[in-house]
Amino acid sequence: VRYTWADSESGGKNRLLFSNPATTDGRHHLTVRLSCDEAQTWTVSKLLYEGSAAYSSLAILQDDDIGILYERDSYQKITFARFTLDWLSDGKDMHSSHRK
């Protein structure tokens, strides 16, 4: 999902977000990634949920927080989590203005 377009409000960054179970041996370790170069590289990566996780859907909320809805615990639960760009990037990338 696109978080920002490169303009003066975004600090000149095109930001894309991606989530997936980041393993090759099953569906676990749900991870959220950030790219600032149109998905050429994913320089920020953060574990959101270590256990079993499947389908996930990202959304940008009205206050610029990031929302994610995902299946977990062997498809037994659906969970909504909310976080900020600041949390995802460990404070290295902050964005507080409204998206266009």
PASEBA-1860 file (N, C-alpha, C; in nm, 3 decimals):
! residues 100
1> VRYTWADS> 0.084/-0.117/0.000/0.000/0.000/0.000/0.090/0.124/0.000 ~ 0.049/0.227/-0.073/0.127/0.350/-0.076/0.098/0.431/0.049 ~ 0.204/0.472/0.117/0.191/0.557/0.235/0.205/0.704/0.198 ~ 0.303/0.740/0.117/0.319/0.878/0.072/0.372/0.883/-0.071 ~ 0.344/0.995/-0.136/0.405/1.031/-0.263/0.519/1.127/-0.233 ~ 0.618/1.132/-0.318/0.731/1.223/-0.299/0.685/1.366/-0.329 ~ 0.665/1.443/-0.225/0.630/1.584/-0.236/0.681/1.655/-0.111 ~ 0.656/1.781/-0.103/0.709/1.857/0.012/0.648/1.812/0.143
9> ESGGKNRL> 0.522/1.765/0.142/0.458/1.720/0.266/0.515/1.589/0.316 ~ 0.568/1.508/0.227/0.618/1.376/0.266/0.767/1.378/0.294 ~ 0.829/1.495/0.287/0.973/1.501/0.301/1.043/1.452/0.176 ~ 0.972/1.451/0.064/1.031/1.409/-0.062/1.044/1.259/-0.079 ~ 0.964/1.181/-0.004/0.978/1.035/-0.010/0.853/0.968/-0.064 ~ 0.874/0.878/-0.160/0.771/0.782/-0.198/0.783/0.667/-0.100 ~ 0.679/0.642/-0.023/0.685/0.534/0.074/0.580/0.428/0.041 ~ 0.624/0.303/0.032/0.536/0.190/0.013/0.549/0.098/0.133
17> LFSNPATT> 0.439/0.035/0.172/0.437/-0.062/0.281/0.395/-0.198/0.227 ~ 0.450/-0.302/0.286/0.421/-0.439/0.244/0.422/-0.528/0.368 ~ 0.330/-0.623/0.374/0.329/-0.717/0.487/0.318/-0.859/0.434 ~ 0.387/-0.950/0.503/0.379/-1.092/0.468/0.441/-1.177/0.578 ~ 0.405/-1.307/0.581/0.476/-1.399/0.668/0.617/-1.417/0.610 ~ 0.716/-1.370/0.681/0.852/-1.361/0.627/0.934/-1.486/0.657 ~ 0.889/-1.597/0.603/0.962/-1.723/0.619/0.951/-1.804/0.491 ~ 1.036/-1.902/0.479/1.027/-1.994/0.365/0.978/-2.131/0.409
25> DGRHHLTV> 0.954/-2.148/0.537/0.914/-2.279/0.589/0.781/-2.273/0.664 ~ 0.683/-2.207/0.608/0.552/-2.199/0.671/0.503/-2.055/0.675 ~ 0.390/-2.037/0.740/0.329/-1.904/0.747/0.334/-1.855/0.891 ~ 0.444/-1.788/0.923/0.462/-1.730/1.056/0.556/-1.611/1.042 ~ 0.580/-1.542/1.151/0.665/-1.423/1.151/0.610/-1.314/1.058 ~ 0.489/-1.267/1.087/0.429/-1.161/1.007/0.515/-1.035/1.020 ~ 0.560/-0.986/0.907/0.655/-0.875/0.902/0.600/-0.763/0.816 ~ 0.626/-0.640/0.857/0.588/-0.523/0.777/0.716/-0.460/0.726
33> RLSCDEAQ> 0.716/-0.422/0.599/0.834/-0.364/0.536/0.802/-0.228/0.477 ~ 0.907/-0.145/0.464/0.895/-0.011/0.407/0.997/0.007/0.296 ~ 0.950/0.061/0.183/1.038/0.095/0.072/1.023/0.243/0.040 ~ 1.134/0.308/0.013/1.132/0.450/-0.028/1.181/0.466/-0.172 ~ 1.194/0.354/-0.245/1.241/0.360/-0.384/1.152/0.278/-0.478 ~ 1.022/0.290/-0.457/0.923/0.223/-0.542/0.942/0.072/-0.547 ~ 0.968/0.012/-0.433/0.977/-0.133/-0.416/1.101/-0.197/-0.477 ~ 1.201/-0.116/-0.507/1.328/-0.173/-0.553/1.400/-0.241/-0.437
41> TWTVSKLL> 1.394/-0.178/-0.320/1.451/-0.237/-0.198/1.353/-0.212/-0.084 ~ 1.364/-0.294/0.018/1.280/-0.283/0.138/1.376/-0.263/0.255 ~ 1.411/-0.138/0.281/1.518/-0.107/0.376/1.476/-0.115/0.522 ~ 1.346/-0.108/0.547/1.296/-0.119/0.685/1.211/-0.244/0.692 ~ 1.233/-0.323/0.796/1.159/-0.446/0.816/1.138/-0.466/0.966 ~ 1.014/-0.492/1.006/0.988/-0.510/1.149/0.889/-0.624/1.170 ~ 0.923/-0.713/1.262/0.836/-0.824/1.299/0.716/-0.770/1.374 ~ 0.596/-0.803/1.327/0.474/-0.761/1.393/0.418/-0.872/1.481
49> YEGSAAYS> 0.424/-0.996/1.432/0.372/-1.110/1.508/0.455/-1.233/1.478 ~ 0.509/-1.296/1.581/0.601/-1.408/1.563/0.531/-1.540/1.532 ~ 0.412/-1.559/1.584/0.342/-1.686/1.567/0.290/-1.707/1.426 ~ 0.202/-1.808/1.412/0.147/-1.836/1.280/0.061/-1.718/1.235 ~ 0.077/-1.681/1.110/0.003/-1.568/1.053/-0.017/-1.593/0.904 ~ -0.131/-1.549/0.854/-0.160/-1.572/0.713/-0.197/-1.440/0.647 ~ -0.314/-1.435/0.585/-0.354/-1.318/0.508/-0.346/-1.191/0.592 ~ -0.297/-1.084/0.531/-0.294/-0.955/0.598/-0.333/-0.846/0.499
57> SLAILQDD> -0.388/-0.739/0.552/-0.428/-0.626/0.470/-0.391/-0.497/0.541 ~ -0.312/-0.413/0.474/-0.267/-0.286/0.529/-0.359/-0.173/0.485 ~ -0.372/-0.072/0.571/-0.450/0.048/0.538/-0.386/0.168/0.605 ~ -0.396/0.283/0.539/-0.349/0.408/0.598/-0.471/0.475/0.660 ~ -0.462/0.504/0.789/-0.575/0.560/0.862/-0.577/0.712/0.850 ~ -0.688/0.774/0.886/-0.705/0.918/0.868/-0.598/1.001/0.937 ~ -0.546/0.954/1.049/-0.444/1.030/1.123/-0.302/0.992/1.080 ~ -0.288/0.921/0.968/-0.161/0.874/0.912/-0.100/0.757/0.988
65> DIGILYER> -0.167/0.705/1.089/-0.124/0.579/1.147/-0.146/0.470/1.042 ~ -0.086/0.355/1.063/-0.097/0.242/0.972/-0.179/0.135/1.043 ~ -0.276/0.081/0.975/-0.357/-0.027/1.030/-0.330/-0.154/0.953 ~ -0.337/-0.266/1.024/-0.322/-0.396/0.958/-0.420/-0.494/1.022 ~ -0.491/-0.564/0.937/-0.582/-0.670/0.978/-0.519/-0.800/0.930 ~ -0.506/-0.899/1.020/-0.437/-1.022/0.979/-0.491/-1.144/1.051 ~ -0.480/-1.259/0.984/-0.514/-1.387/1.043/-0.395/-1.435/1.125 ~ -0.425/-1.500/1.237/-0.316/-1.554/1.319/-0.361/-1.679/1.394
73> DSYQKITF> -0.266/-1.742/1.457/-0.291/-1.861/1.539/-0.366/-1.969/1.461 ~ -0.304/-2.010/1.350/-0.359/-2.117/1.264/-0.500/-2.085/1.216 ~ -0.520/-1.962/1.173/-0.648/-1.915/1.116/-0.761/-1.907/1.219 ~ -0.728/-1.912/1.346/-0.831/-1.910/1.452/-0.873/-1.769/1.492 ~ -0.788/-1.670/1.469/-0.817/-1.534/1.513/-0.788/-1.435/1.401 ~ -0.865/-1.329/1.400/-0.838/-1.214/1.313/-0.807/-1.097/1.405 ~ -0.695/-1.032/1.380/-0.647/-0.926/1.469/-0.626/-0.797/1.391 ~ -0.660/-0.686/1.455/-0.630/-0.554/1.400/-0.522/-0.492/1.487
81> ARFTLDWL> -0.418/-0.441/1.423/-0.311/-0.370/1.494/-0.294/-0.233/1.430 ~ -0.249/-0.140/1.510/-0.229/-0.002/1.465/-0.089/0.040/1.507 ~ -0.016/0.104/1.416/0.117/0.150/1.450/0.151/0.273/1.367 ~ 0.262/0.336/1.399/0.304/0.457/1.328/0.428/0.428/1.244 ~ 0.455/0.517/1.152/0.578/0.510/1.074/0.699/0.522/1.167 ~ 0.688/0.602/1.269/0.793/0.618/1.368/0.826/0.483/1.434 ~ 0.723/0.407/1.473/0.744/0.276/1.535/0.808/0.180/1.435 ~ 0.755/0.178/1.312/0.807/0.087/1.210/0.954/0.111/1.181
89> SDGKDMHS> 0.994/0.237/1.177/1.132/0.271/1.141/1.222/0.294/1.261 ~ 1.175/0.262/1.381/1.251/0.286/1.504/1.296/0.431/1.515 ~ 1.207/0.523/1.477/1.234/0.666/1.490/1.319/0.726/1.381 ~ 1.358/0.647/1.281/1.445/0.698/1.175/1.368/0.766/1.062 ~ 1.237/0.744/1.057/1.155/0.805/0.952/1.022/0.844/1.015 ~ 0.998/0.972/1.022/0.873/1.020/1.081/0.797/1.102/0.979 ~ 0.668/1.088/0.983/0.582/1.163/0.891/0.454/1.197/0.967 ~ 0.426/1.325/0.980/0.310/1.363/1.058/0.207/1.443/0.981
97> SHRK> 0.238/1.485/0.858/0.140/1.562/0.783/0.041/1.469/0.714 ~ -0.068/1.523/0.669/-0.170/1.441/0.602/-0.126/1.404/0.462 ~ -0.160/1.281/0.423/-0.129/1.233/0.289/-0.219/1.299/0.187 ~ -0.178/1.292/0.062/-0.263/1.340/-0.048/-0.324/1.223/-0.119
END
